[in-house]
Amino acid sequence: MNRHETPRRNGEAQVRYLDGDFQILANGAFVVCAVTGLQIPLDELKYWSVERQEPYVDAKASLQRHLQLGSSR
């Protein structure tokens, strides 16, 4: 299954975050933002960290997490 296919269940998906793409490991309709706790529909997922393997609802949340934890790169 790839990110363009329709999920088969309504719960949280398990996702492996890659550079420029992601791989769905367990079907679901959404992932949960690591910063805000908001649900992000898979078809709207645009921000994540490959290094931390976590999704973000928007660029602001991504920057906030980066500033909280710093970057090893």
Secondary structure, 3 states (H helix, E strand, C coil): CCCCCCCCCCCECEEEEECCEEEEEECCCEEECCCCCCEEEHHHCCEEECCCCEEECCHHHHHHHHHHHCCCC
